[in-house]
Amino acid sequence: MSSMPTSSASTKRANALLTALRQSHSDVQSLLAPLTPDDLARPTVCTGWSVRDQIGHIIDATEMLINGLKLAAEGQPEGTYQPHAMAKAMQTKAIDRAALLTIPQLQRDFNHVSDLLITILESRDPQSWDDGVPHPFLGTCPAVQFAGFALLDWFIHPWDIQVALERQPTPRPDHAALLVNGLIGMLPLRLDPSKAYGLKGRIRYLVEKEGDPSQTINSVDVVLSNRVATVERDVPDTVPVDVTFKGKAADLALVILGRKGLSSIVQPGPANERWLSRWSSLWISL
């Protein structure tokens, strides 16, 4: 693995993400190892997706990240911004990809593409994590975000699989903490302007310290105005907000990803009813 200086925020984040990816890679391998054909057919919380389809999506999404990194290495930094198309396109590809594969083939494909992605990421010039990489649905993203996309896929879809298998998944708190920052930061890319018409407000996300909910380790505001969302970090407490969401990193991540309801993290406030009725619908599903 490349020796990474700790001078830039992106390099520090990349270092943490690479460590998490290695751990998540092992977690997914352990999850796939004992699966049976009956397990593959189980439906998951994602409508129309079986366990088999979820595995296909993990493989397909990982290949997409590899392709973007290769294109960037060849000098093509510009991606295409079409977030509305992402969910449907990737669902179709995932189902087609996994339809005829046996369990050993699914396991081998995941191991191959995940190892390759980690190898490509670990071989990057430590000073290049802010360089642009083309994404087929989200435009041009910094390379460090591609590491975050991988962790996201290896975090949430194994969660879905475990729930489908009637297990009680427990996310790694450090992985969830890494993801929450990125998920909130992605909200401006996911805003549906047609549903944000006339909305102005400030929503605050507070990430609790693991094991001590009285303390927060991160504060991020999402500000809506003129059908645009912006993200502001570490805003003083004196700045008024319309709604506050507060919880453990894992709970916040699962809510943002649609696996838990907003009511589990919302704090009491007079504007809740006005905001919560529309908040979830504002964001394009990825």
VOFI-749687 format. One record per residue: residue in one letter; z, x negated, y negated of N, C-alpha, C, CB in turn. Coordinates in steps of 0.02 Angstrom, whole numbers, plus 50000, padded with zeros to 5 digits. Glycine has a CB too. Example, Ala and Ser with C-alpha at 12.3 -4.5 7.8 and 13.67 -1.06 7.14 Angstrom:
% residues 2
A503904934050284503904938550225503904934050165504524943550224;S503544935850112503574931650053503944935549998502864929650030;
//
This chain:
% residues 286
M500004995850060500005000050000500004995649938500615004849999;S499644997749886499614993849825500294993349793499114996949776;S500444987749762501054987049724500954990349657501254979549716;M501384995149641501274999049580501784997349526501325006549597;P501554995049468502014994149413502295000749391501664990649354;T502865000549358503195006849339503155007949264503935006649361;S502595005849233502555006149161502335012949135502075000949136;S501935016649173501675022949147501965028849186500915023049151;A501975034649152502235040649184501805042649243502275046449134;S501135041949237500695043849291500785039349352499965043649268;T500895032849341500995028349396501645029949433501005021049372;K502165031449395502805033349426502725039649467503345034249373;R502375044549438502275050749474501855049649537501945056049429;A501335045549531500915044149589501315040849644500325039649569;N501745036249626502165032849676502605037949713502605027549642;A502895042649676503315047749707502895052449751503685051849653;L502305054249727501865058649765501635055449830501265060749723;L501475049049829501255045649889501805045349941501005038649872;T502415044149919502975044349965503045051249996503625042349930;A502995056449954503055063349978502485065050025503065068249919;L501885062650011501305064150054501395061150123500665061550022;R501665055250127501795052250193502285056550233502065045050185;Q502815058850199503305063050232503005069750253503915064250186;S502615072750207502315079250221501805078750277501985081950158;H501435073150279500955071950333501305072250401500615065050324;S501885069050406502265069150469502525076150484502855064250466;D502735079750432502985086550442502445091150470503245089450375;V501835090550443501285094850467501095092950538500675094250420;Q501075086550554500945084450622501435087550671500965076750627;S502075087450653502595090250696502515097850703503285088650669;L502285101050649502175108250651501595110050697502045110950581;L501065106150695500465107750735500545106050809499875104050707;A500965101250824501005098750892501155104050945501525093450896;P501635108650936501805113350990501435119950987502525114550989;L500945120750943500615127250935500245129350999500135127150876;T500225135951010499865138751067499285143051040500335143051112;P498805144851084498265149351062498525155851033497805150951120;D499065158651060499355164751032499615163550962499915167351077;D499915157650950500155155950883499585155950833500515149150884;L499015153250852498445152750806498205159550782497875149150840;A498295164650823498045171350806498525175350762497905175250869;R499125172850751499615176750712499385177450640500305173350715;P499465183450610499305184350540499835180950495499255191750522;T499615178850437500075175750389500135180150327499835168650370;V500565177950281500685181750220500055182150177501255178750180;C499595177350184498975177450147498495182450181498645170450144;T498335187850146497935193250175497285190650204497795198550121;G497165192350267496545190350300496565183450332495995190650252;W497115179850324497165173050351497635172950411497415168150296;S497395170350467497825169050525498105161950520497425169950591;V498545160250567498795153350569498215148550577499305152550628;R497735150250620497135146050629496785144950562496655149150680;D496695150350523496345149750459496735145350411496245156750429;Q497395145950412497805141750368497705134350383498545143550374;I497685132750448497565125750467496865123550445497645124750544;G496375127950454495705126450431495685125150357495235132150448;H496075128950319496095127950247496405121250229496485133650213;I496945119350262497255112850248496745107250259497875111750293;I496375107650314495875102450329495315102550276495575103550399;D495065108550262494505109250215494705107050145494265116450214;A495295108950122495525107150055495625099650050496175110850038;T495875096550103495975089350103495305085750099496355087050165;E494805088150136494135085350132493835085950062493675088650182;M493975091650029493725092649961494015087449913493895099849937;L494655085849921494965080749879494665073849892495735080649890;I494545072349956494235066049974493555065449941494185065250050;N493165070849944492495070749915492515069549840492135077349930;G492985072849806493045071749734493215064549717493585076349705;L493675061549754493865054649742493275049849755494465052649785;K492875051349806492295047249820491775047849765491975049149887;L491665053949740491195054949686491415051249623491115062449670;A492065051349609492325047749551492205040249558493065049149541;A492305037749619492195030649632491465028749622492415028749702;E491015033649632490295032449623490075033549551489895036849669;G490545035349507490385036049436490275043149412489785032149422;Q490455048149452490365055149431491055058249417489995059249486;P491255058649353491915061349337491935068849322492185057749280;E491345071849310491335078749285491335083749343490715079849241;G491825088249342491855093549391491615100149361492565094349418;T491675105449399491455112149377492075116549368490965115349428;Y492105120049311492675124449299492485131649315492915123849225;Q492725134049372492595140849394493185143349437491915141349434;P493775143849408494375145549447494325152249482494975145449403;H493955157049452493895163649484493575163149552493495168349439;A493155158249563492785157649626493175154049681492135154149614;M493715150949663494045146249709494335149749770494585142549673;A494735154849760495095157949816494605160749868495555163449791;K494105164449846493635167449892493215162249929493175172249856;A492975157249891492555152049922492935148149974492285147449868;M493565146449958493945142350005494185146350065494535139149970;Q494295152850056494485156950113493905157250163494675164050090;T493305158450138492725158850182492615152250219492095160650142;K492665146650183492565140050214493105138650266492575134550161;A493725140550251494275139250298494185143050362494945141050266;I494005149450357493915153550417493335151050458493795160950397;D492775149450424492195146750460492355140050492491595146050412;R492725135950457492875129250480493285129350545493245125350427;A493775133750549494245133550604494075138150662494925135250579;A493565142350653493445147850700493385145750772492835151550680;L493035140350785492875138450854493245132250878492135137350862;L493705129650838494045123450856494645124850901494265119750794;T494735120550950495325120850993495925117850956495205117251060;I496515118850984497115116050953497065108450948497735118050992;P496875104851002496805097550995496305095550942496605094551062;Q495765099350934495275097750882495565098750812494645101950890;L495935104150803496255105350739496745099850722496625112150739;Q497135097750772497615092350762497255085850744498045091250824;R496725084150780496355077950766496035078150698495825076750820;D495745083950679495415084450614495925083550557495065091150607;F496515086750564497015085850512497235078650507497625090350526;N497385075550565497605068550564497085064050532497755066250635;H496455065250547495925060950520495875061650444495255062750553;V495805067750420495695068550348496315066950307495465075750333;S496905068350334497515066950296497635059450292498115070450328;D497515055950348497575048650346497085045550297497465045650416;L496465048150298495955045450254496135046650181495275048650269;L496375052650165496565054050095497115049450072496775061450088;I497635048750112498185044450092497955037250083498755044750144;T497515034850128497255028050122496875027150057496805026450182;I496455032150039496075031649977496535031649917495575037549972;L497035035949917497505036349861497915029849855497965042349868;E498135027249911498555021249909498155015049888498865019949976;S497505015249895497095009449878496865009449805496495009149922;R497065014549766496855014949696497155009349655497045021749666;D496785007449604497055002949553497645006549521496515001049499;P498235003449520498825006849493498745009149421499425002249497;Q498275006249384498175008349314497675013949306497955002349273;S497425016749362496865021549358497075028749371496335019549406;W497725030149372497935036949392497765042249340498675037049404;D497615040149279497405045049228496655045949224497665042949160;D496275042249264495545042749264495325049549290495235037149306;G494765052049264494515058649284494205058649353494025061049234;V494335064049390494055065149457493765072249458494595064249514;P493145073049484492835079749483493135084449535492095079149494;H493285090449514493525095749558493005101349555494245098349537;P492815104249613492275109249611492465115949581492035110349681;F493105117049568493315123449539493745122749476493705127249591;L494045116949465494515116149409494285110849359495195114249435;G493645109149361493375104449312493565097249328493615106249243;T493695093349276493885086349285494645085849279493535081849232;C494955082849330495685082149333495865074849340495975086249393;P496445072749314496665065849324496785064449398497295064349282;A496685058249418496755056349489497445057949515496615048949497;V497955057149474498635058649498498705065949518499155056849444;Q498325070349485498365077349501498065078749571497995081549448;F497595074649592497315075349659497855073949712496715070749669;A498285069249699498855068149745499305074249745499245061749725;G499395077149686499795083249682499485089149717499915085049610;F498815089849712498475095149749498585094549824497715095049733;A498555088349849498665087249921499365089349941498535079949939;L499855087249902500545089149919500625096649917501045085749871;L500305099949869500345107149864500075110449927499945109649802;D499495108349950499205111350010499635110050072498495108650022;W499915104050076500315102250135501025105050130500335094550142;F501185108050073501845111250063501815118750077502085110049991;I501335122150045501355129450047501045132350110501015132249986;H500515129450136500195132450195500595131250258499495129550203;P500915125450268501405124950323501985129950315501675117850326;W502185131250253502695136450243502455143150270502875137050168;D501845145050252501555151250276501525151450352500845152250247;I501335145950382501285145650455501965146550487500975138950478;Q502475143250460503145143850488503415150950482503625139050454;V503265154150426503475161150418503125165550469503325163650346;A502485164350480502105168250530502385167250600501365166250528;L502655161350613502945159750678503675162150683502915152250691;E503895165650631504565168550628505115163150629504675173350687;R504965157750596505465152450586505775153350516505145145450594;Q506255149250502506595149350436506445142750401507365150550444;P505865142250369505675135850337506145133950280504965136050312;T506285127550276506695124850222506295119350187507375122150249;P506035120750127505645115650093506065109450076505345118450028;R505735103750076506075097650053506195098349977505655091250070;P506815097749954506955098749882506575093849838507695098049869;D506505087549860506165082649818505415084149812506265075549845;H505125086749866504415088749863504335094649815504155090549933;A504785099549821504745105449777504825103449704505285110549796;A505265098649690505375096449621504745093249593505965091549618;L504395089349635503765086449612503245091749598503495081549665;L503225096849641502715102049635502825106649575502695106149698;V503445108349561503575113149506503275110649441504335114349498;N503375104349426503095101549365502345102549362503265094149360;G502015100849418501285101549419501045108749418501025098249480;L501405113149453501205120249454501245123449386501635124049504;I501775121949349501845124649281501305121649236502545123349253;G501185115149245500675111849205499975114549217500685104549219;M499865117449277499205120249293499095127249265499115120449367;L499625130549241499545137549219499005138449166500205140049192;P498925133949117498375134949069497695135149102498385129449018;L497595131449157496955131649193496855138249229496915125749243;R497415141649244497375147649285497415154149246497925147549336;L497515153749181497595159949141496945163949142497795158149069;D497015170449153496455175049148496455178049078496495180749204;P496015175649033496035177848963495955185348956495495174348924;S495585188549001495465195648996496105199749005494945197949046;K496595196749039497235200349050497785198149003497455199249121;A497625193148961498125190648914497995193248843498115183048913;Y497535197948835497365200448769497985203548735496805205748774;G498105201348674498655204148635499345201448652498655211448642;L499395197048701500055194548721500225188148683500065193248796;K500825188248654501095182148623501815181548646501045182448544;G502005175548665502685174648687502815167748716502875179948737;R503455166448727503665159948755504095161348816504065155748701;I503885158448873504235159248936504515152448956503775162248991;R505155152248974505465145848990505635145449065506115144848948;Y505455139749096505635138349165506185132949165505005135949206;L506745134549196507295129749203507385128049276507945132649172;V507345121649292507425119349361508155117149371506935113549378;E508495120449417509195118849429509265112149466509535124349469;K509815108849454509985102849493510175105049563510565098949459;E509895101749613510035103549682510785102849696509625099049731;G511085108249719511795108249736512255109849678511975101649763;D511975110349617512385111849558511985116149510512635105349523;P511955122749521511545127149479511765127549406511535134049508;S512355124949391512585125049321512215119949278513335123749318;Q511875115249311511505110149274510755110949287511735103049295;T510355109149237509625109349244509355102349238509305114049191;I508835100849278508525094249277507855094249241508435091649348;N507615100249225506965100549191506905107149154506385099849243;S506595106949096506475112949056505755112749031506985113448996;V505375118149048504665118449028504515125349001504205116749089;D504195125648943503995132048913503245133148921504185132148838;V503065139348936502365141548936502295146248876502155145049003;V501845144448830501755148348768501075151748770501825143648706;L501085158348762500475162348761500315164448690500545168448807;S499695163248669499465165448603498705165348602499765160948546;N498405170648575497675170948568497325169748634497445165948516;R497595172648688497295172248755497235164948780496615175548755;V497695160748757497735153848780498455152348799497475148848724;A498545148548852499215146348873499275138848860499345147948948;T499835136848832499985129748823500665128348854499965127648748;V500775122048872501405120048904501765115148858501275116748973;E502395116548846502825112148805503435110348846503025115648738;R503605103848847504165101448888504755099448845503935095648931;D505355100648873505985098548841506045101248770506035090948840;V505895107548761505965110848696506715112148684505555117648694;P506965111148624507685112148610507905119248628507835110748536;D508515119948651508785126448670508795131348612509485125648697;T508785128648551508815132948492508175136848480508975128848431;V507625134748512506995138348505507025144748547506375133848527;P506945150648516507015156948553506455157948604507035162748504;V506625161148659506135162648712506155170148726506285158548777;D505615172648756505585179648774505875181048843504865182048771;V505725176648890505985177348958506135170448985505475181049005;T506675169849023506855163549055506865164449131507545160949031;F506515159949165506555159549238506965153449256505835159249270;K507435154249302507885148849320508025148949394508545149249279;G508005143149426508155142849497508055135949525507735147849535;K508185135149590508055128949624507295127649623508325129049696;A507115121249628506405119449625506005123149678506325111949633;A506285123649739505915126949793505795134249778506295126249859;D506305137649750506225144749734505715145749678506905147749714;L505735141449627505255142049573504545140849599505415136949517;A504465135749642503795134349670503545140249711503815128049713;L503975143149752503765148749794503595154949754504295150349845;V503945155949698503785161549654503105160449620504335162549601;I503005154549593502365153149559501785153849607502375146049529;L501905152149671501375152649722501345159549754501495147449775;G501735164249729501685171149752502035172649817500985172949759;R502465168249841502815169449904503495172649894502905162849942;K503745172849834504375176249817504255180249753504965171249809;G504675185349742504605189449683504945186449622504885196249696;L504695188349563504985185849500505715187649492504595188549442;S505915193249521506605195449512507115190449538506715202149546;S506905186049584507375181249613507545175549565507095178349677;I507155174749511507275169049465507345171249393506715164049471;V507215177549376507235179649306507955180249283506865186349297;Q508075178149221508735178649190508755185049147508885172349147;P509355187949139509405194049099509135193149028510135196349096;G508785198249004508525197948936508185204348917508035192048929;P508155206048852507875212448829507125213148839508045213448758;A506765207548843506035208048847505775207948919505715202348809;N506225207948968506015207049037505515212349060506605207249082;E505655218649046505225223949071504525223349044505515230849054;R504465221748980503805221148948503405215348979503865220148872;W503745209848993503395203949018503275204249093503785197749001;L503785206149131503725205649203503205210349232504395207049235;S503065215749197502565220449221501865217449220502575226849180;R501765212149180501095209149174501075201749193500865209949103;W501645198449198501655191249204501265188749265502375188749208;S501405191649324501075189249385500325190349383501375192749446;S500105195649350499385197249350498985192849302499295204449332;L499325188849261498965184849212498615178849243499445182349160;W498825176849303498615170449330498105171249385499205166549355;I497565167449381497045167649432497305164549495496395164049408;S497235167949551497485165349614497065159449637497475170749668;L497425154149659497085148349686497205147749761497315141949651;
//
